[in-house]
Amino acid sequence: MTRLQQVFLAVAIAAGLAAAGWIGYQRIIVEQANSTVAVAVDYNDILRAAALAGKPPQEILAQIKATGASHVAVTELTLSDLVKTRRLFNTASSAVFLAEPSMPAAVRKRIRKQLTGKLPQPEGTTPQGKRYDYYTHLLGIAPQLEEIGVGYDEAVEAVREAGLSLVARPQPKFVQEQDIALAIAAASDIKADIVVFAGTQVLGYQKQLEQTAQALRQSGLKFGYVELAPQAGEQALAHHLDYKFIRTHSISEAEMEQISSQRALDRFSLAVGERKVRLCYVHLFFNQGNPVKCNLTYLDQLTDRLKRDGFTVGSPQQFNSVAIPDWALSVMFAAIAAALMWLIQSIVGLRRLWFWVTTVVTLAAAGAAGLSGLAILPSLAALAAALIFPTWAVLGVPLRERSARHPLPVGLLTFVRVSLLTVVGGVLVAACLTSDAYLMKIAQFRGVKLSQLLPLLVIGVVFAARSMHSYWEVRTELGEAQPELPALAAGLRQAFSQVVRYWHVAAVVVGLGILAILMMRSGNQPAMGASGMEVQLRALLDRLLVVRPRSKEIFFGHPIMLFTLILVAAGLRRGVWAGLAAGAIGQVSILNTFCHLHTPLMVSLIRVGHGLWLGIFSGLVLWLIIYLLGIRRSRRAPDRADP
């Protein structure tokens, strides 16, 4: 490439990076402004703890308030609850009344509505003048009443008197269109500010989700979207709400029987700090001694942990939107196209006229695409950037003819340059996908696995060709200024004509195994989870560094890349292709970090920074160990040779 070509493409990339940086800055402001988190305790757990301790629920509620918790989650009563606890009775076959006069009038009205015309009537007829035992009939069909909600009882008054806010949990099943407004109105009447639907689906699923969203908007209630425990219809409801909801994290009652309090604290801290969770829905421990004392300590630790992490416990708000103007998309698309042209030109070497025509047309088309407003184009541009930048960064490493006088600083500087180029790609990916759907993880970047796999394969193939003698023969014959493509073709021909040895097969098996593990461990719910020791190490790094770097970067990708680049700077060519291909895993991981759009951008930047300095430290330790071993071996060599 000529100097003019490099400058032109560099200016286009710099302009795109500036636009992406501006969008990233707006995103950071929005994410950091929303720092209030609700800590809600399940009311049924409070009743259970109070019963086990022999104390009134009001006393437990006051103690929970003292820990700094902000909310109590109250589940809507069902007809089944009332029947089983004998809170319904009848005086005639045509009327059902409450046994407890203290039950709110709204609940009594809702019960009559739910009973009228919805429940199967008892078989047979009542003889004239004889009362029919309708309660016995209700008790017999109690399972059919399990999720028919009727409102909230006097427990909400005890919660309010303790100074705690309410999270309402409506029963979402067996509702008709007119029941949606009643269910939301019941939650609004108790002055709840968040709704987390009970059961396995949201209210209005499947056909009345628009009515549910409209009722939530009119009432001012916020929808609590439970992560990692999908409820049917929650994504569609989030879409109807324009992605304005409260991300919620909870540890199920079954998990609470097996998890430690420290692990539970770590989970909530990570959810709030790294996944935009703003409602911690807390179940209590009942397997750790005194059910009141241990849980009050647990809640104290949770609220203190959140405050140390920079959050405030209180009533949370939805995240604001980050607007992306079309001109910014246009400039970023052109920057990604410029990076593609740089990669193509460095390998293919188009003639000057063809280069300028192709570049101008490509950048103009990319810029026009950014102004078109097509919804799919930002995702395609992000995928292109995710494939191009780490590939370009690693393939740009020069395999030197001569060794540098000081290979260590040269290798270190090359590593920093490669990593910064990958970070540029990551920032562009994050900016292209800055929308409410991605930032709240309703939409997910579909190219994650492809962007992890394809660059590694391309880098491995190219460096395998560069390791062949025929590559260097053609390269020397044509000269460094000529296109690399003929040399790569010669190198690949030689590579594929090699006699297959056992170690070749072993290397292929190991490489494919590493790629398979990388694919299975990617994502928030990977097919292959971390081992117990790795979980403990991650928790330790989380506590020490606040933001934990990725294990594949600090223990594998970055150390191998840095060590290999030092060898390259020392003039070594043989075998370094394998080190560069393996080290590229760290670069792919850097870019993948920015693909986690629901993670705050500042957290992603800090994670990448920690990964780089720890990876550099690990690489220098690896180099030092091998260097000292080499000195020791060289000192012993004359002794062994002397008879």
TORTIVEX-276377 format. One line per field, with one value per residue (C-alpha): residue in three letters; y, z, x. Coordinates in Angstrom, 1 decimal. Example, Ala and Ser with C-alpha at 12.3 -4.5 7.8 and 13.67 -1.06 7.14 Angstrom:
# residues 2
res	(ALA; SER)
Y	(-4.5; -1.1)
Z	(7.8; 7.1)
X	(12.3; 13.7)
# end
This chain:
# residues 643
res	(MET; THR; ARG; LEU; GLN; GLN; VAL; PHE; LEU; ALA; VAL; ALA; ILE; ALA; ALA; GLY; LEU; ALA; ALA; ALA; GLY; TRP; ILE; GLY; TYR; GLN; ARG; ILE; ILE; VAL; GLU; GLN; ALA; ASN; SER; THR; VAL; ALA; VAL; ALA; VAL; ASP; TYR; ASN; ASP; ILE; LEU; ARG; ALA; ALA; ALA; LEU; ALA; GLY; LYS; PRO; PRO; GLN; GLU; ILE; LEU; ALA; GLN; ILE; LYS; ALA; THR; GLY; ALA; SER; HIS; VAL; ALA; VAL; THR; GLU; LEU; THR; LEU; SER; ASP; LEU; VAL; LYS; THR; ARG; ARG; LEU; PHE; ASN; THR; ALA; SER; SER; ALA; VAL; PHE; LEU; ALA; GLU; PRO; SER; MET; PRO; ALA; ALA; VAL; ARG; LYS; ARG; ILE; ARG; LYS; GLN; LEU; THR; GLY; LYS; LEU; PRO; GLN; PRO; GLU; GLY; THR; THR; PRO; GLN; GLY; LYS; ARG; TYR; ASP; TYR; TYR; THR; HIS; LEU; LEU; GLY; ILE; ALA; PRO; GLN; LEU; GLU; GLU; ILE; GLY; VAL; GLY; TYR; ASP; GLU; ALA; VAL; GLU; ALA; VAL; ARG; GLU; ALA; GLY; LEU; SER; LEU; VAL; ALA; ARG; PRO; GLN; PRO; LYS; PHE; VAL; GLN; GLU; GLN; ASP; ILE; ALA; LEU; ALA; ILE; ALA; ALA; ALA; SER; ASP; ILE; LYS; ALA; ASP; ILE; VAL; VAL; PHE; ALA; GLY; THR; GLN; VAL; LEU; GLY; TYR; GLN; LYS; GLN; LEU; GLU; GLN; THR; ALA; GLN; ALA; LEU; ARG; GLN; SER; GLY; LEU; LYS; PHE; GLY; TYR; VAL; GLU; LEU; ALA; PRO; GLN; ALA; GLY; GLU; GLN; ALA; LEU; ALA; HIS; HIS; LEU; ASP; TYR; LYS; PHE; ILE; ARG; THR; HIS; SER; ILE; SER; GLU; ALA; GLU; MET; GLU; GLN; ILE; SER; SER; GLN; ARG; ALA; LEU; ASP; ARG; PHE; SER; LEU; ALA; VAL; GLY; GLU; ARG; LYS; VAL; ARG; LEU; CYS; TYR; VAL; HIS; LEU; PHE; PHE; ASN; GLN; GLY; ASN; PRO; VAL; LYS; CYS; ASN; LEU; THR; TYR; LEU; ASP; GLN; LEU; THR; ASP; ARG; LEU; LYS; ARG; ASP; GLY; PHE; THR; VAL; GLY; SER; PRO; GLN; GLN; PHE; ASN; SER; VAL; ALA; ILE; PRO; ASP; TRP; ALA; LEU; SER; VAL; MET; PHE; ALA; ALA; ILE; ALA; ALA; ALA; LEU; MET; TRP; LEU; ILE; GLN; SER; ILE; VAL; GLY; LEU; ARG; ARG; LEU; TRP; PHE; TRP; VAL; THR; THR; VAL; VAL; THR; LEU; ALA; ALA; ALA; GLY; ALA; ALA; GLY; LEU; SER; GLY; LEU; ALA; ILE; LEU; PRO; SER; LEU; ALA; ALA; LEU; ALA; ALA; ALA; LEU; ILE; PHE; PRO; THR; TRP; ALA; VAL; LEU; GLY; VAL; PRO; LEU; ARG; GLU; ARG; SER; ALA; ARG; HIS; PRO; LEU; PRO; VAL; GLY; LEU; LEU; THR; PHE; VAL; ARG; VAL; SER; LEU; LEU; THR; VAL; VAL; GLY; GLY; VAL; LEU; VAL; ALA; ALA; CYS; LEU; THR; SER; ASP; ALA; TYR; LEU; MET; LYS; ILE; ALA; GLN; PHE; ARG; GLY; VAL; LYS; LEU; SER; GLN; LEU; LEU; PRO; LEU; LEU; VAL; ILE; GLY; VAL; VAL; PHE; ALA; ALA; ARG; SER; MET; HIS; SER; TYR; TRP; GLU; VAL; ARG; THR; GLU; LEU; GLY; GLU; ALA; GLN; PRO; GLU; LEU; PRO; ALA; LEU; ALA; ALA; GLY; LEU; ARG; GLN; ALA; PHE; SER; GLN; VAL; VAL; ARG; TYR; TRP; HIS; VAL; ALA; ALA; VAL; VAL; VAL; GLY; LEU; GLY; ILE; LEU; ALA; ILE; LEU; MET; MET; ARG; SER; GLY; ASN; GLN; PRO; ALA; MET; GLY; ALA; SER; GLY; MET; GLU; VAL; GLN; LEU; ARG; ALA; LEU; LEU; ASP; ARG; LEU; LEU; VAL; VAL; ARG; PRO; ARG; SER; LYS; GLU; ILE; PHE; PHE; GLY; HIS; PRO; ILE; MET; LEU; PHE; THR; LEU; ILE; LEU; VAL; ALA; ALA; GLY; LEU; ARG; ARG; GLY; VAL; TRP; ALA; GLY; LEU; ALA; ALA; GLY; ALA; ILE; GLY; GLN; VAL; SER; ILE; LEU; ASN; THR; PHE; CYS; HIS; LEU; HIS; THR; PRO; LEU; MET; VAL; SER; LEU; ILE; ARG; VAL; GLY; HIS; GLY; LEU; TRP; LEU; GLY; ILE; PHE; SER; GLY; LEU; VAL; LEU; TRP; LEU; ILE; ILE; TYR; LEU; LEU; GLY; ILE; ARG; ARG; SER; ARG; ARG; ALA; PRO; ASP; ARG; ALA; ASP; PRO)
Y	(0.0; 3.5; 6.1; 8.1; 5.0; 4.4; 8.0; 8.1; 4.9; 5.8; 9.1; 7.3; 4.9; 7.7; 9.5; 6.4; 5.9; 9.5; 8.9; 5.7; 7.4; 10.1; 7.5; 5.5; 8.6; 9.2; 5.6; 5.8; 8.9; 7.1; 4.0; 5.7; 8.0; 5.0; 3.8; 3.1; -0.6; -2.1; -5.0; -6.8; -9.7; -12.3; -11.9; -15.6; -16.1; -13.5; -15.3; -18.6; -17.0; -15.4; -18.7; -20.6; -17.9; -17.5; -13.8; -11.6; -10.7; -7.0; -7.4; -9.2; -6.5; -3.8; -5.6; -6.0; -2.3; -1.7; -3.7; -1.2; -3.3; -1.2; -3.5; -6.5; -8.7; -9.7; -12.3; -11.9; -14.1; -16.8; -18.4; -21.6; -19.8; -18.6; -21.9; -23.9; -21.5; -21.4; -17.7; -18.3; -19.5; -19.4; -18.8; -19.8; -21.5; -18.3; -16.2; -16.5; -14.2; -13.6; -15.1; -12.1; -8.7; -7.1; -8.2; -5.1; -4.3; -4.4; -8.0; -9.0; -7.4; -9.2; -12.6; -12.2; -11.4; -14.4; -16.8; -15.6; -17.6; -18.8; -21.9; -25.1; -25.4; -28.4; -31.1; -31.6; -29.1; -27.9; -28.9; -26.1; -24.5; -26.5; -24.9; -26.4; -26.8; -24.8; -24.6; -28.3; -28.0; -25.3; -27.3; -30.2; -28.1; -26.1; -27.2; -25.5; -22.2; -22.3; -19.3; -17.3; -14.1; -12.0; -9.2; -8.5; -8.9; -6.8; -7.9; -4.9; -2.6; -4.3; -3.8; -0.1; 0.4; -0.9; 1.8; -0.6; -0.3; -3.0; -5.2; -6.7; -10.2; -10.6; -14.1; -14.1; -17.3; -17.8; -14.2; -12.6; -9.3; -7.4; -9.1; -7.5; -4.0; -5.4; -7.2; -4.1; -1.8; -4.2; -3.7; 0.0; 0.2; -1.1; 1.6; -0.9; 0.6; -2.6; -5.6; -9.0; -11.6; -14.9; -18.2; -19.0; -16.4; -12.7; -11.2; -11.3; -14.0; -14.8; -12.4; -9.5; -8.3; -4.9; -4.4; -5.4; -2.9; -0.2; -0.9; -0.7; 2.6; 4.1; 3.0; 4.1; 0.6; -0.7; -4.2; -6.4; -8.5; -11.7; -12.6; -16.2; -17.6; -16.9; -16.3; -16.8; -13.6; -11.4; -10.4; -9.5; -7.5; -5.7; -4.8; -3.4; -1.3; 0.1; -1.8; 0.3; -2.2; -3.2; -6.0; -8.4; -11.1; -13.7; -16.9; -19.6; -21.3; -24.6; -22.9; -21.3; -24.8; -25.4; -22.0; -20.2; -16.7; -15.5; -17.0; -15.4; -12.0; -12.4; -13.2; -10.2; -7.9; -9.2; -8.9; -5.3; -4.2; -6.0; -6.8; -3.7; -5.5; -2.9; -5.2; -7.9; -10.2; -12.0; -15.3; -16.1; -18.9; -21.6; -24.0; -21.9; -21.8; -19.1; -18.1; -14.5; -13.7; -15.3; -13.6; -10.2; -10.5; -11.6; -8.6; -6.3; -7.6; -7.3; -3.7; -2.8; -4.6; -2.6; 0.7; -0.1; -0.8; 2.7; 2.0; 3.4; 1.2; 2.6; 2.8; 2.0; 3.7; 2.4; 3.3; 6.2; 5.7; 6.6; 8.2; 7.4; 9.9; 8.5; 10.5; 8.7; 5.3; 6.5; 7.5; 4.3; 2.1; 3.9; 3.3; -0.5; -0.5; 1.3; -1.3; -4.0; -2.2; -2.0; -5.7; -6.5; -4.1; -5.5; -9.0; -8.6; -5.4; -3.8; -1.5; 2.2; 3.0; -0.1; 0.6; 4.2; 3.3; 0.3; 2.2; 5.3; 3.1; 0.9; 3.8; 5.7; 2.6; 2.0; 5.7; 5.6; 2.4; 4.2; 6.8; 4.3; 3.5; -0.3; -2.0; -5.0; -2.9; -2.1; -5.8; -6.6; -3.8; -5.0; -8.5; -7.2; -5.2; -8.2; -10.3; -7.7; -6.0; -8.9; -10.6; -7.4; -6.7; -10.1; -10.6; -7.2; -8.6; -8.5; -11.7; -10.1; -11.0; -9.7; -9.8; -6.5; -5.3; -5.3; -7.9; -7.5; -3.9; -4.4; -7.4; -5.5; -2.5; -4.8; -6.5; -3.1; -2.0; -5.2; -5.0; -1.4; -2.1; -4.8; -2.4; 0.0; -2.7; -3.5; 0.1; 0.3; -2.9; -1.6; 1.8; 0.1; -1.9; 0.8; 0.5; -0.2; -3.7; -4.6; -2.7; -4.4; -7.8; -8.3; -8.5; -10.3; -10.0; -13.2; -13.2; -13.9; -17.5; -16.7; -13.7; -16.0; -18.9; -17.4; -14.9; -17.8; -20.0; -17.3; -16.3; -20.0; -20.6; -17.4; -17.9; -21.6; -20.4; -17.8; -20.5; -22.3; -21.9; -21.4; -18.4; -16.7; -17.7; -16.0; -13.1; -12.5; -12.9; -10.4; -8.0; -6.7; -3.9; -6.4; -8.1; -11.0; -13.1; -15.1; -15.9; -17.0; -19.3; -20.8; -21.3; -23.0; -25.3; -26.4; -26.8; -29.0; -31.1; -31.9; -35.5; -35.9; -36.9; -38.0; -34.7; -33.0; -35.0; -34.4; -30.6; -30.6; -32.5; -30.2; -27.1; -28.3; -29.2; -25.7; -24.2; -26.5; -25.6; -21.9; -22.2; -24.2; -21.8; -18.7; -16.9; -16.2; -19.7; -21.8; -25.5; -26.0; -24.3; -23.3; -25.8; -25.3; -24.1; -21.6; -20.3; -19.7; -17.9; -15.8; -14.8; -13.9; -11.7; -10.1; -9.1; -7.9; -6.1; -5.3; -6.0; -9.5; -10.0; -13.0; -16.1; -17.0; -13.7; -13.5; -17.2; -18.2; -15.7; -12.6; -14.4; -16.7; -13.7; -11.5; -14.4; -15.2; -11.5; -11.4; -14.4; -12.8; -9.6; -11.8; -13.0; -16.4; -17.6; -21.3; -22.3; -18.8; -19.2; -21.6; -19.1; -16.2; -18.3; -19.4; -15.9; -14.6; -16.1; -13.2; -10.7; -12.4; -12.4; -8.6; -7.9; -10.4; -8.4; -5.4; -7.7; -8.1; -5.0; -5.3; -4.9; -1.2; 0.1; 1.4; -2.1; -3.6; -1.1; -1.8; -5.5; -5.2; -3.0; -5.6; -8.3; -6.5; -5.6; -9.0; -10.7; -8.7; -9.6; -13.3; -13.1; -11.5; -14.1; -16.9; -15.2; -14.8; -18.4; -19.7; -17.1; -18.3; -21.9; -21.2; -19.5; -22.5; -24.9; -22.9; -22.9; -26.7; -27.5; -27.2; -29.5; -32.2; -31.9; -32.1; -35.8)
Z	(0.0; -0.8; 1.9; 0.4; 0.5; 4.1; 5.1; 3.3; 4.9; 8.3; 8.2; 7.3; 10.2; 12.6; 11.7; 12.4; 15.7; 16.7; 15.9; 17.9; 20.7; 20.9; 21.0; 23.6; 25.7; 25.6; 26.5; 29.5; 30.8; 30.6; 32.2; 35.1; 35.8; 36.6; 39.9; 42.1; 42.9; 44.7; 47.2; 47.5; 50.0; 49.2; 51.8; 51.9; 53.0; 55.7; 57.0; 57.1; 59.0; 61.4; 62.1; 62.6; 65.0; 66.8; 66.1; 64.5; 60.8; 61.7; 63.9; 61.1; 58.6; 60.9; 61.2; 57.4; 57.0; 59.3; 57.0; 54.2; 52.1; 50.1; 49.0; 49.9; 47.1; 47.8; 45.7; 44.7; 46.5; 44.6; 45.0; 45.9; 48.8; 50.2; 49.9; 51.5; 54.4; 54.8; 54.2; 52.0; 53.1; 51.8; 53.2; 50.1; 46.8; 44.9; 47.1; 48.5; 51.2; 53.0; 56.5; 57.4; 57.3; 57.3; 53.7; 51.4; 49.5; 46.2; 46.9; 47.8; 44.5; 42.5; 44.1; 43.1; 39.5; 39.3; 40.7; 38.5; 35.3; 35.4; 37.7; 37.0; 38.9; 41.1; 39.5; 40.3; 41.7; 45.2; 46.7; 47.3; 50.7; 51.4; 51.5; 49.2; 50.6; 47.9; 49.9; 49.7; 46.0; 45.9; 48.0; 45.6; 42.7; 44.5; 42.0; 39.2; 41.2; 41.8; 39.6; 39.6; 41.3; 43.4; 44.8; 47.9; 51.5; 54.6; 54.6; 52.4; 55.3; 57.5; 54.8; 54.4; 58.2; 58.3; 55.8; 52.9; 49.3; 47.5; 44.5; 43.3; 41.9; 39.9; 39.0; 35.2; 34.2; 33.5; 32.8; 30.2; 28.5; 31.1; 33.9; 32.8; 33.8; 37.1; 37.9; 37.1; 39.0; 42.1; 42.0; 41.6; 44.4; 46.9; 45.7; 44.4; 42.0; 40.3; 39.0; 38.8; 37.5; 39.4; 37.6; 34.2; 32.0; 32.0; 32.2; 28.9; 27.3; 24.4; 22.7; 25.2; 25.7; 24.1; 26.7; 29.5; 28.3; 28.0; 31.5; 32.9; 31.2; 32.4; 36.0; 36.1; 37.2; 36.1; 34.7; 36.4; 33.7; 35.3; 33.7; 33.3; 34.3; 31.1; 31.5; 28.4; 26.7; 28.6; 25.5; 23.5; 26.5; 26.8; 23.1; 23.6; 26.5; 24.1; 26.2; 29.3; 32.2; 35.3; 34.8; 37.8; 39.2; 41.6; 43.1; 43.2; 46.4; 45.1; 44.5; 47.9; 49.5; 47.8; 47.5; 50.0; 51.2; 49.7; 46.3; 46.5; 47.2; 44.3; 42.0; 42.9; 42.7; 39.2; 38.0; 39.2; 38.1; 34.8; 33.5; 34.3; 37.0; 39.1; 41.2; 43.4; 44.3; 47.4; 48.8; 52.3; 53.6; 55.8; 56.1; 57.9; 61.5; 63.0; 60.1; 61.3; 62.4; 59.4; 56.9; 58.5; 58.2; 54.6; 53.8; 55.6; 53.5; 50.3; 50.8; 52.0; 48.9; 46.6; 48.3; 48.1; 44.4; 44.0; 43.9; 46.0; 47.4; 46.7; 44.0; 40.6; 37.3; 33.7; 31.6; 29.2; 25.5; 23.7; 20.3; 17.3; 14.5; 10.9; 10.1; 12.9; 11.5; 8.0; 9.2; 11.2; 8.3; 6.1; 8.7; 8.7; 4.9; 5.1; 7.4; 4.9; 2.1; 4.1; 4.8; 1.1; -0.2; 2.1; 0.8; -2.8; -3.7; -6.2; -8.8; -8.0; -10.3; -9.2; -5.6; -5.7; -7.7; -5.4; -2.3; -3.2; -4.3; -1.2; 1.2; -0.6; -0.6; 3.1; 4.0; 2.0; 3.8; 7.1; 6.0; 4.7; 8.1; 7.4; 10.8; 9.9; 8.6; 12.0; 12.9; 9.6; 10.0; 13.6; 12.3; 9.6; 12.1; 14.5; 11.7; 10.1; 13.0; 15.0; 11.7; 10.4; 13.7; 13.9; 10.2; 10.3; 12.5; 10.4; 10.4; 10.4; 8.2; 10.9; 14.6; 16.5; 18.8; 21.8; 21.0; 24.4; 24.0; 20.2; 21.0; 23.7; 21.5; 18.7; 21.2; 22.3; 18.7; 17.8; 20.9; 20.3; 16.8; 18.1; 20.7; 17.9; 16.2; 19.5; 20.1; 16.5; 17.2; 20.4; 18.8; 15.8; 18.2; 20.6; 20.8; 23.6; 22.4; 22.5; 25.6; 27.6; 26.1; 24.4; 21.1; 21.0; 18.6; 16.5; 15.1; 18.4; 17.6; 14.0; 15.0; 17.4; 15.0; 11.5; 12.4; 14.2; 11.1; 8.7; 10.9; 11.3; 7.6; 6.7; 9.2; 8.3; 4.7; 5.9; 7.8; 4.6; 2.7; -0.6; 0.8; 1.6; -1.7; -3.6; -1.2; -1.7; -5.5; -5.8; -3.1; 0.0; -2.0; -4.1; -3.2; -0.7; -2.4; -4.7; -1.8; 0.3; -2.5; -2.8; 1.0; 1.1; -1.8; 0.1; 3.4; 1.8; 0.0; 3.2; 4.4; 7.3; 10.5; 13.8; 15.4; 12.6; 13.5; 17.2; 16.6; 14.5; 17.2; 19.9; 17.9; 17.1; 20.8; 21.8; 19.3; 20.5; 24.1; 23.1; 21.4; 24.2; 26.8; 25.0; 26.1; 29.4; 29.6; 28.0; 27.2; 29.2; 32.5; 34.6; 37.0; 40.8; 41.0; 38.2; 39.8; 43.0; 41.0; 39.2; 42.5; 43.9; 40.9; 41.1; 44.7; 44.1; 40.8; 41.0; 37.2; 36.4; 33.2; 31.0; 31.9; 28.3; 27.9; 31.0; 31.2; 27.5; 24.7; 25.7; 27.3; 24.2; 21.9; 23.7; 24.1; 20.4; 19.3; 21.4; 19.5; 16.2; 17.1; 17.9; 14.3; 14.8; 12.1; 12.4; 14.5; 15.5; 13.3; 15.8; 18.7; 16.8; 15.9; 19.5; 20.8; 18.5; 20.9; 23.2; 20.5; 19.6; 23.3; 23.5; 20.6; 22.1; 25.3; 23.5; 22.0; 25.5; 24.9; 28.2; 30.1; 30.8; 28.3; 31.1; 32.6; 29.2; 28.9; 32.4; 31.7; 28.6; 30.4; 33.3; 30.7; 28.9; 31.9; 33.5; 30.2; 29.7; 33.2; 32.5; 29.2; 30.7; 33.4; 30.7; 28.8; 31.9; 32.9; 29.4; 29.2; 32.5; 31.5; 28.3; 30.2; 32.6; 29.7; 27.8; 30.9; 31.4; 27.7; 27.8; 30.8; 29.1; 26.0; 27.9; 28.2)
X	(0.0; 1.2; 1.4; -1.5; -3.7; -2.9; -3.6; -6.9; -8.2; -6.8; -8.7; -11.9; -11.4; -10.5; -13.7; -15.8; -14.0; -14.8; -18.5; -18.4; -16.7; -19.3; -22.1; -20.2; -19.9; -23.7; -24.2; -21.9; -23.7; -27.1; -25.8; -24.0; -27.0; -29.2; -27.7; -30.7; -31.4; -34.3; -33.8; -37.1; -37.7; -40.4; -43.3; -44.0; -40.4; -40.9; -44.0; -42.1; -39.1; -41.5; -43.3; -40.1; -38.8; -42.1; -42.3; -45.0; -44.4; -44.5; -41.4; -39.5; -40.6; -39.2; -35.8; -35.7; -36.2; -33.3; -31.0; -31.5; -33.8; -36.3; -39.2; -41.3; -42.8; -46.4; -48.0; -51.6; -54.1; -55.8; -59.2; -57.4; -55.6; -58.9; -60.7; -57.9; -57.6; -61.4; -61.7; -64.8; -68.1; -71.7; -75.1; -77.0; -76.2; -76.1; -73.8; -70.3; -69.0; -65.7; -65.4; -63.0; -64.7; -61.2; -60.6; -60.6; -63.7; -61.9; -60.9; -64.4; -65.6; -62.9; -63.8; -67.4; -66.3; -64.0; -66.6; -69.4; -69.5; -65.9; -66.1; -67.9; -71.1; -71.9; -73.8; -77.5; -79.9; -80.5; -83.9; -86.2; -85.6; -82.4; -79.0; -76.4; -72.8; -71.1; -67.9; -67.5; -67.7; -65.1; -62.7; -63.1; -62.1; -59.4; -56.6; -58.6; -58.5; -54.8; -53.9; -57.1; -56.0; -58.4; -56.2; -54.1; -55.0; -54.3; -50.6; -49.8; -50.8; -48.1; -45.5; -46.4; -46.4; -42.8; -41.8; -41.1; -42.3; -44.2; -43.5; -46.8; -47.0; -50.2; -51.4; -51.3; -53.2; -56.9; -57.6; -59.9; -59.4; -61.4; -59.4; -56.1; -57.3; -58.5; -55.2; -53.1; -55.6; -55.3; -51.5; -51.8; -54.4; -51.8; -49.4; -46.8; -44.3; -43.0; -44.9; -43.2; -45.7; -46.0; -45.8; -44.3; -46.0; -46.8; -50.3; -52.1; -50.1; -50.6; -53.1; -53.6; -50.1; -50.8; -53.6; -51.2; -48.6; -51.3; -52.6; -49.0; -48.3; -51.6; -51.0; -47.4; -46.3; -42.9; -42.5; -40.0; -38.4; -36.9; -33.6; -32.3; -35.8; -37.9; -41.6; -43.7; -44.4; -41.9; -39.9; -43.0; -44.4; -41.0; -41.3; -44.8; -43.4; -40.7; -38.0; -38.8; -38.7; -36.7; -34.2; -34.7; -32.4; -33.5; -32.1; -34.8; -35.9; -34.5; -31.1; -31.1; -31.0; -27.6; -25.9; -23.7; -24.5; -21.2; -22.0; -25.4; -23.9; -21.5; -24.4; -26.4; -23.4; -22.5; -26.1; -26.4; -22.9; -22.6; -26.2; -28.2; -30.3; -32.1; -34.3; -32.7; -35.6; -34.4; -35.4; -34.3; -32.1; -33.6; -30.7; -28.1; -29.2; -31.4; -33.7; -34.0; -30.5; -28.7; -31.0; -30.8; -27.0; -27.3; -29.5; -27.1; -24.2; -26.2; -27.1; -23.6; -22.1; -24.3; -23.4; -19.7; -20.1; -21.5; -25.2; -28.1; -30.8; -34.3; -37.0; -35.4; -36.1; -36.0; -33.0; -33.2; -32.6; -29.4; -30.2; -28.0; -28.3; -28.2; -25.0; -23.1; -24.1; -23.1; -19.6; -19.2; -20.3; -17.7; -15.0; -15.7; -15.6; -12.3; -10.9; -12.0; -10.3; -7.1; -7.1; -7.9; -5.2; -2.6; -3.1; -4.4; -2.7; -5.1; -3.6; -3.9; -6.8; -8.7; -8.0; -9.3; -12.4; -13.2; -12.5; -14.6; -17.5; -17.4; -17.2; -19.9; -22.2; -21.5; -22.2; -25.5; -26.5; -26.1; -28.6; -31.1; -32.6; -32.9; -33.1; -30.9; -27.9; -26.4; -26.3; -24.6; -22.1; -21.3; -20.8; -18.4; -16.4; -16.3; -14.8; -12.5; -10.7; -9.2; -8.2; -6.6; -4.9; -3.2; -2.4; -0.7; 2.1; 5.3; 7.4; 10.9; 13.8; 16.2; 16.0; 15.5; 18.3; 15.8; 13.1; 11.3; 10.1; 9.5; 7.3; 5.5; 4.8; 3.5; 1.2; -0.2; -0.7; -2.5; -4.8; -5.6; -6.7; -9.0; -10.4; -11.2; -13.3; -15.0; -16.0; -17.4; -19.4; -20.8; -21.8; -23.5; -25.7; -26.5; -30.3; -32.7; -33.4; -29.7; -28.8; -31.6; -30.8; -34.2; -32.3; -28.9; -26.0; -26.4; -22.9; -21.1; -20.0; -19.2; -17.1; -15.2; -14.6; -14.0; -11.1; -9.3; -9.6; -8.5; -5.5; -4.5; -4.6; -2.7; 0.1; 0.4; 1.1; 3.5; 5.5; 6.4; 9.7; 7.9; 6.1; 9.3; 10.9; 8.0; 8.0; 11.7; 11.4; 8.5; 9.7; 7.9; 6.1; 4.3; 0.9; 1.2; -1.5; 0.9; 3.2; 0.2; -0.9; 2.5; 2.7; -0.7; 0.2; 3.4; 1.4; -1.2; 1.5; 3.3; 3.5; 1.0; 2.8; 1.4; 2.2; 0.2; -2.9; -2.4; -2.0; -5.3; -7.1; -5.9; -6.8; -10.3; -10.7; -9.7; -12.2; -15.0; -14.4; -14.3; -17.7; -19.3; -18.1; -19.4; -22.5; -24.2; -25.7; -22.9; -23.2; -20.0; -19.9; -16.8; -15.3; -15.6; -12.0; -12.5; -15.7; -13.8; -11.0; -13.5; -15.1; -11.7; -10.9; -14.3; -13.6; -10.0; -10.5; -14.3; -14.5; -13.1; -11.1; -11.7; -9.8; -9.1; -7.3; -5.1; -4.2; -4.0; -4.5; -2.5; 0.5; 0.9; 0.5; 3.0; 5.6; 5.2; 5.6; 8.9; 10.1; 9.1; 11.0; 14.0; 13.9; 12.3; 9.9; 9.6; 6.6; 5.5; 2.4; 1.0; 1.6; 0.1; -3.0; -3.4; -2.8; -5.5; -8.0; -7.2; -7.9; -11.2; -12.1; -11.5; -13.9; -16.4; -16.4; -17.9; -20.6; -22.2; -24.4; -26.3; -23.1; -22.3; -19.8; -17.5; -17.4; -16.4; -13.6; -12.3; -12.6; -10.5; -7.9; -7.5; -7.2; -4.4; -2.2; -2.7; -2.1; 1.1; 2.3; 1.6; 3.4; 6.4; 6.5; 6.4; 9.2; 11.3; 10.9; 11.9; 14.7; 16.2; 15.8; 17.7; 20.6; 20.8; 20.9; 23.6; 25.8; 25.5; 26.1; 29.9; 30.1; 28.1; 30.3; 33.6; 34.6)
# end
